[in-house]
Amino acid sequence: MSAFKIALVQSRAHKEREENIKEAISSVGKASALGVNIVCLPELFLTRYFCQSEDTNCFDLAEPIPGPATHRLCVEAKKRGVFIICPLFERRASGVYHNSLVLIDPAGEISGIYRKMHIPDDPGYFEKFYFAPGDTGFSCFETGFAKIGTLICWDQWYPEAARIASLKGAEIIFYPTAIGWRTNEDERSKSTQLEAWKTVQRAHAISNGIYVAAVNRVGFEESGENGGGINFWGNSFVCDPQGTVICEASGKREEIILAEIDLRKLEETRRNWPFLRDRRIDAYSELRQRFIDNNPST
Amino acid sequence: MSAFKIALVQSRAHKEREENIKEAISSVGKASALGVNIVCLPELFLTRYFCQSEDTNCFDLAEPIPGPATHRLCVEAKKRGVFIICPLFERRASGVYHNSLVLIDPAGEISGIYRKMHIPDDPGYFEKFYFAPGDTGFSCFETGFAKIGTLICWDQWYPEAARIASLKGAEIIFYPTAIGWRTNEDERSKSTQLEAWKTVQRAHAISNGIYVAAVNRVGFEESGENGGGINFWGNSFVCDPQGTVICEASGKREEIILAEIDLRKLEETRRNWPFLRDRRIDAYSELRQRFIDNNPST
């Protein structure tokens, strides 16, 4: 099968976990009624974005894999006959937590797990406090429709991650995300950030000849400090292997957006832009260095 | 010094080599009169783009480094007190030719050489016939104004090249280029290609927090077959470390475009987007593989 449909669920996080999971299940139902084969939920969709502050009580929000959330989504995946990409705050052991996702297959089984490899830490995004760096590597999973790579948010800024997933065969990379503007950023800075976020992901599609699907949340969430917080910018989108955006969501509304994925387009693009053929794998060892000191030649 | 000026010389290649070198020297003079510190010429600017066909006679167009062209540009660099990035078809030995560039310093000396690492081969761009793959690695040169990376054309599609140059300290990457549309491509395909070309290079700026400067030629050059050929698309541009285009040329005219480079902007961008900090250098070894077979996990 070379063409099939995916759905990105752009949603707002409510305070109550139960409300979020019910909405997610409802969205999976709606998407499957529209003939979708793979549904992707946003990063950490079960909760508000708690990483705006460092609070040990927030570790209570984590759950194991398999666990309560994956159980309910496995039931739904089986009922609807769809794949679900389900991101969640994973409790792996006492003191070992991850920003993870599971791939649930149409039989209702967990068929893959990915743990966010690149962990940010910036004002308002204190993720290094909560999440141990992932140890899954950059995964690629077979769905029968396509091989899919699943990365999470901050990973989207790293061409290394997209490249390795592509070398493993990924034909689409999904990026569940929680990204927005902090209070008091100016309008110009906001549009620069949003444009950069789209550009860098479209470039992964181009340089690898793959589809890319980014799934963000929307809505303002308070940080608890002086009325500040993050306004999550939505703008979920799918682009094709030439980097052309084929569907996109608004910046403010909850939406389910659909895209048809055609692997013939991927084949055609890679025949005309054969970037993978000419990689200089003999010359890339320095990519494993943090920085290369004292290098300039003159 | 944290701010200085660069010039990109977008030019049309004439049939006569002497005319091309005279125009290049004239452009360097004009740019230096405008207070520019570094001038970049387009890929293979001394000749028409001979790679549209495979012809052993074309090896006569190559010249050694140092050689006649570098000699004249060294004289001009010293006279004007500027750096010149001078791309040329290099004859290194009988049967060993490269698509190269030299960095000439304001003292009139050759202070760096780069040999194109990624070599394309597509209809109309038969470069693998002419050019041995470079063996310089992805260089970074100190100019006193900034550390600069110098890559060439097809390299621009490879995030690996931009990353390694950045890890070596490059604060600007220059991409001398010869890219265009072949006869009979439709308008939609043309705009997709141009947009992808800009997007992937802007993404290198974003993911590395550097300036990027792409310098293309303009004009139609016949292939010698049925009136076909390549219409080189110009559109030379410079973008800042957030990927915002700060100057750009037209698609058809010969132009010298100038950009002010401010390394404080680079510092500020990397403080706010600290992508280099979080690279998973422990997990990138697979980047040295051509492809990773039989990987999908399910």
Chai-1 contact restraints between the chains, C-beta under 6 A:
chainA,res_idxA,chainB,res_idxB,connection_type,confidence,min_distance_angstrom,max_distance_angstrom,comment,restraint_id
A,S111,B,T298,contact,1.0,0.0,6.0,A-B,restraint_1
A,G112,B,S297,contact,1.0,0.0,6.0,A-B,restraint_2
A,G112,B,T298,contact,1.0,0.0,6.0,A-B,restraint_3
A,M117,B,R280,contact,1.0,0.0,6.0,A-B,restraint_4
A,H118,B,D278,contact,1.0,0.0,6.0,A-B,restraint_5
A,G137,B,A283,contact,1.0,0.0,6.0,A-B,restraint_6
A,S139,B,S297,contact,1.0,0.0,6.0,A-B,restraint_7
A,C140,B,N295,contact,1.0,0.0,6.0,A-B,restraint_8
A,C140,B,P296,contact,1.0,0.0,6.0,A-B,restraint_9
A,F141,B,P296,contact,1.0,0.0,6.0,A-B,restraint_10
A,F141,B,S297,contact,1.0,0.0,6.0,A-B,restraint_11
A,F141,B,T298,contact,1.0,0.0,6.0,A-B,restraint_12
A,E142,B,P296,contact,1.0,0.0,6.0,A-B,restraint_13
A,E142,B,T298,contact,1.0,0.0,6.0,A-B,restraint_14
A,K147,B,P296,contact,1.0,0.0,6.0,A-B,restraint_15
A,W157,B,S207,contact,1.0,0.0,6.0,A-B,restraint_16
A,W157,B,F275,contact,1.0,0.0,6.0,A-B,restraint_17
A,P159,B,P159,contact,1.0,0.0,6.0,A-B,restraint_18
A,P159,B,S207,contact,1.0,0.0,6.0,A-B,restraint_19
A,E160,B,Y284,contact,1.0,0.0,6.0,A-B,restraint_20
A,I164,B,E286,contact,1.0,0.0,6.0,A-B,restraint_21
A,L167,B,F291,contact,1.0,0.0,6.0,A-B,restraint_22
A,L167,B,I292,contact,1.0,0.0,6.0,A-B,restraint_23
A,K168,B,I292,contact,1.0,0.0,6.0,A-B,restraint_24
A,K168,B,N295,contact,1.0,0.0,6.0,A-B,restraint_25
A,G169,B,N295,contact,1.0,0.0,6.0,A-B,restraint_26
A,G169,B,P296,contact,1.0,0.0,6.0,A-B,restraint_27
A,T192,B,Q242,contact,1.0,0.0,6.0,A-B,restraint_28
A,A196,B,I206,contact,1.0,0.0,6.0,A-B,restraint_29
A,A196,B,Q242,contact,1.0,0.0,6.0,A-B,restraint_30
A,A196,B,G243,contact,1.0,0.0,6.0,A-B,restraint_31
A,T199,B,T199,contact,1.0,0.0,6.0,A-B,restraint_32
A,T199,B,R202,contact,1.0,0.0,6.0,A-B,restraint_33
A,T199,B,A203,contact,1.0,0.0,6.0,A-B,restraint_34
A,T199,B,G243,contact,1.0,0.0,6.0,A-B,restraint_35
A,V200,B,A203,contact,1.0,0.0,6.0,A-B,restraint_36
A,V200,B,I206,contact,1.0,0.0,6.0,A-B,restraint_37
A,V200,B,S207,contact,1.0,0.0,6.0,A-B,restraint_38
A,R202,B,T199,contact,1.0,0.0,6.0,A-B,restraint_39
A,A203,B,T199,contact,1.0,0.0,6.0,A-B,restraint_40
A,A203,B,V200,contact,1.0,0.0,6.0,A-B,restraint_41
A,A203,B,A203,contact,1.0,0.0,6.0,A-B,restraint_42
A,I206,B,A196,contact,1.0,0.0,6.0,A-B,restraint_43
A,I206,B,V200,contact,1.0,0.0,6.0,A-B,restraint_44
A,S207,B,W157,contact,1.0,0.0,6.0,A-B,restraint_45
A,S207,B,P159,contact,1.0,0.0,6.0,A-B,restraint_46
A,S207,B,V200,contact,1.0,0.0,6.0,A-B,restraint_47
A,Q242,B,T192,contact,1.0,0.0,6.0,A-B,restraint_48
A,Q242,B,A196,contact,1.0,0.0,6.0,A-B,restraint_49
A,G243,B,A196,contact,1.0,0.0,6.0,A-B,restraint_50
A,G243,B,T199,contact,1.0,0.0,6.0,A-B,restraint_51
A,F275,B,W157,contact,1.0,0.0,6.0,A-B,restraint_52
A,D278,B,H118,contact,1.0,0.0,6.0,A-B,restraint_53
A,R280,B,M117,contact,1.0,0.0,6.0,A-B,restraint_54
A,I281,B,R288,contact,1.0,0.0,6.0,A-B,restraint_55
A,I281,B,R290,contact,1.0,0.0,6.0,A-B,restraint_56
A,A283,B,G137,contact,1.0,0.0,6.0,A-B,restraint_57
A,Y284,B,E160,contact,1.0,0.0,6.0,A-B,restraint_58
A,Y284,B,L287,contact,1.0,0.0,6.0,A-B,restraint_59
A,Y284,B,R288,contact,1.0,0.0,6.0,A-B,restraint_60
A,E286,B,I164,contact,1.0,0.0,6.0,A-B,restraint_61
A,L287,B,Y284,contact,1.0,0.0,6.0,A-B,restraint_62
A,L287,B,L287,contact,1.0,0.0,6.0,A-B,restraint_63
A,R288,B,I281,contact,1.0,0.0,6.0,A-B,restraint_64
A,R288,B,Y284,contact,1.0,0.0,6.0,A-B,restraint_65
A,R290,B,I281,contact,1.0,0.0,6.0,A-B,restraint_66
A,F291,B,L167,contact,1.0,0.0,6.0,A-B,restraint_67
A,I292,B,L167,contact,1.0,0.0,6.0,A-B,restraint_68
A,I292,B,K168,contact,1.0,0.0,6.0,A-B,restraint_69
A,N295,B,C140,contact,1.0,0.0,6.0,A-B,restraint_70
A,N295,B,K168,contact,1.0,0.0,6.0,A-B,restraint_71
A,N295,B,G169,contact,1.0,0.0,6.0,A-B,restraint_72
A,P296,B,C140,contact,1.0,0.0,6.0,A-B,restraint_73
A,P296,B,F141,contact,1.0,0.0,6.0,A-B,restraint_74
A,P296,B,E142,contact,1.0,0.0,6.0,A-B,restraint_75
A,P296,B,K147,contact,1.0,0.0,6.0,A-B,restraint_76
A,P296,B,G169,contact,1.0,0.0,6.0,A-B,restraint_77
A,S297,B,G112,contact,1.0,0.0,6.0,A-B,restraint_78
A,S297,B,S139,contact,1.0,0.0,6.0,A-B,restraint_79
A,S297,B,F141,contact,1.0,0.0,6.0,A-B,restraint_80
A,T298,B,S111,contact,1.0,0.0,6.0,A-B,restraint_81
A,T298,B,G112,contact,1.0,0.0,6.0,A-B,restraint_82
A,T298,B,F141,contact,1.0,0.0,6.0,A-B,restraint_83
A,T298,B,E142,contact,1.0,0.0,6.0,A-B,restraint_84
